[in-house]
Amino acid sequence: MPITRMPYPSAEPVYRAASRWRERCLGQDLSFFGERSGSTLADAETLIRDFVQQPDLGKDDFLTKLRGQISHCPTSAVQLAAELLYVHLLIARADVVSGPRKRQIVQEVLDFTPGTAPLPDDLSGALDAGLVRPGQAFNSGRWRQFGYLIEVFAAARRLPDPKRRRVAQDPRGLVDLLDTVDGQGALIQRHALEHLLFPDVFPPVVSREHRSLILAAWPQLAGEADVAEPFQLARVSDGLPPNTAWVDEASSASTAARTYGSGTSPTPGGRAGPLG
């Protein structure tokens, strides 16, 4: 198993779900939750118009605001919103957002309008685990993470078919796509997408601070600075001992810096350390 993958049995359903979304919704034009045709660029642009470009600055919770923003939209756009929220929630461990709470969020959006495809049982079960603790902004800034996902999906849908297939098949194609979307305030979601969609290449490091610490600790493994950051991190992972595994562990920046400086292992939304 590549050391970039979380080595727990509970992680495998997460990776299978992410792979299904990559293949069906990015590489093809299929629905994530059902056998119908997938969401379209028009659906994504509807969500951009009514959610991304019309932020609700009131004091209501995220789902209450979202209902007011998109419940009038076509069923296919609401379906897309529910599926993208599923992808958003997939990375988070259960002690950050529990499986039942993840399912409740997705189901509540599906219930905004009649006619949406239900959450399949196998995808529902994948929400019970998660991979990392993505940090406080994951919950407090959900609106921004979600908006970023909408824009990434729209950017993929705007590509001609060969380039869109490359996004689903080639890590460089994904990074090239993500570079075209403004990630300000949503880097957690960008970094989560990198790992979820290509877990054999990119490590499960969603914290910008931890990514910087890892690169500072192993510049000899990271290589030339003109290489895109995701691939520098991939080089570090490739250079670590084969018995290294990524384990999720909250840590302060100072603790992480000492860990990295010791020459042993990094802390993503966690840390890498020797197995056994």
Backbone hydrogen bonds, N-H to C=O, Kabsch-Sander energy under -0.5 kcal/mol:
donor,donor_aa,acceptor,acceptor_aa,energy
5,R,2,P,-1.7
11,A,8,Y,-1.7
12,E,8,Y,-0.6
12,E,9,P,-1.1
15,Y,11,A,-2.1
16,R,12,E,-2.5
17,A,13,P,-2.2
18,A,14,V,-2.3
19,S,15,Y,-2.3
20,R,16,R,-2.2
21,W,17,A,-2.1
22,R,18,A,-2.4
23,E,19,S,-2.5
24,R,20,R,-2.8
25,C,21,W,-2.3
26,L,21,W,-1.0
26,L,22,R,-0.9
27,G,22,R,-2.3
30,L,24,R,-2.4
31,S,36,R,-2.1
38,G,29,D,-2.7
44,A,40,T,-2.0
45,E,41,L,-2.8
46,T,42,A,-1.8
47,L,43,D,-1.9
48,I,44,A,-2.2
49,R,45,E,-2.4
50,D,46,T,-2.6
51,F,47,L,-2.3
52,V,47,L,-1.6
53,Q,48,I,-3.0
57,L,55,P,-0.7
65,K,61,D,-2.3
66,L,62,F,-2.8
67,R,63,L,-2.5
68,G,64,T,-1.7
69,Q,65,K,-1.6
70,I,66,L,-2.6
71,S,67,R,-2.0
73,C,70,I,-2.2
77,A,74,P,-0.8
78,V,74,P,-1.9
79,Q,75,T,-2.6
80,L,76,S,-1.8
81,A,77,A,-2.1
82,A,78,V,-2.3
83,E,79,Q,-2.3
84,L,80,L,-2.6
85,L,81,A,-2.1
86,Y,82,A,-1.8
87,V,83,E,-2.0
88,H,84,L,-2.4
89,L,85,L,-2.3
90,L,86,Y,-1.3
91,I,87,V,-0.5
91,I,88,H,-0.6
92,A,89,L,-1.0
93,R,132,V,-2.3
94,A,129,A,-1.2
96,V,93,R,-1.9
97,V,93,R,-2.2
102,K,98,S,-2.6
103,R,99,G,-2.6
104,Q,100,P,-2.2
105,I,101,R,-2.2
106,V,102,K,-2.3
107,Q,103,R,-2.9
108,E,104,Q,-2.5
109,V,105,I,-1.6
110,L,106,V,-2.2
111,D,107,Q,-2.0
112,F,109,V,-1.8
113,T,110,L,-0.8
116,T,113,T,-0.7
124,S,120,P,-2.4
125,G,121,D,-2.4
126,A,122,D,-1.3
127,L,123,L,-0.6
127,L,124,S,-1.3
128,D,125,G,-1.7
129,A,126,A,-0.8
130,G,126,A,-0.5
131,L,91,I,-2.4
132,V,91,I,-2.3
133,R,269,G,-0.8
138,F,135,G,-1.5
139,N,135,G,-0.5
139,N,136,Q,-1.1
140,S,136,Q,-2.3
141,G,137,A,-2.1
142,R,139,N,-1.2
144,R,141,G,-0.9
145,Q,141,G,-2.1
146,F,142,R,-2.9
147,G,143,W,-2.1
148,Y,144,R,-2.2
149,L,145,Q,-2.0
150,I,146,F,-2.2
151,E,147,G,-2.1
152,V,148,Y,-2.4
153,F,149,L,-2.6
154,A,150,I,-2.4
155,A,151,E,-2.5
156,A,152,V,-2.3
157,R,153,F,-2.3
158,R,154,A,-1.4
159,L,156,A,-1.3
163,K,160,P,-0.6
164,R,160,P,-2.3
165,R,161,D,-2.7
166,R,162,P,-1.5
167,V,163,K,-1.4
168,A,164,R,-1.3
169,Q,165,R,-1.1
170,D,166,R,-2.7
173,G,170,D,-0.6
174,L,170,D,-1.9
175,V,171,P,-2.5
176,D,172,R,-2.5
177,L,173,G,-1.9
178,L,174,L,-2.8
179,D,175,V,-2.1
180,T,177,L,-1.7
181,V,178,L,-1.3
186,A,183,G,-2.8
190,R,186,A,-2.0
191,H,187,L,-2.9
192,A,188,I,-2.2
193,L,189,Q,-2.3
194,E,190,R,-2.1
195,H,191,H,-1.8
196,L,192,A,-3.0
197,L,193,L,-2.5
198,F,194,E,-1.6
201,V,198,F,-1.8
202,F,198,F,-2.4
205,V,203,P,-2.1
206,V,204,P,-0.6
208,R,206,V,-0.5
211,R,207,S,-2.2
212,S,208,R,-2.0
213,L,209,E,-2.1
214,I,210,H,-2.4
215,L,211,R,-2.1
216,A,212,S,-2.2
217,A,213,L,-2.0
218,W,214,I,-1.8
221,L,218,W,-1.0
222,A,218,W,-2.3
223,G,219,P,-1.6
227,V,224,E,-1.4
231,F,228,A,-1.0
232,Q,228,A,-1.7
233,L,229,E,-2.4
234,A,230,P,-1.7
235,R,231,F,-1.9
236,V,232,Q,-2.0
237,S,233,L,-2.4
238,D,234,A,-2.3
239,G,235,R,-1.6
240,L,236,V,-0.8
240,L,237,S,-1.0
244,T,241,P,-1.6
245,A,273,G,-2.9
246,W,3,I,-0.6
247,V,271,R,-4.6
256,A,252,S,-2.7
257,A,253,A,-2.5
258,R,254,S,-2.1
259,T,255,T,-2.4
260,Y,256,A,-2.9
261,G,257,A,-2.6
262,S,258,R,-1.1
262,S,259,T,-0.5
263,G,260,Y,-2.0
264,T,259,T,-0.9
265,S,259,T,-0.6
269,G,204,P,-1.0
271,R,247,V,-4.4
271,R,267,T,-0.7
272,A,266,P,-7.5
273,G,245,A,-2.5
275,L,243,N,-3.4
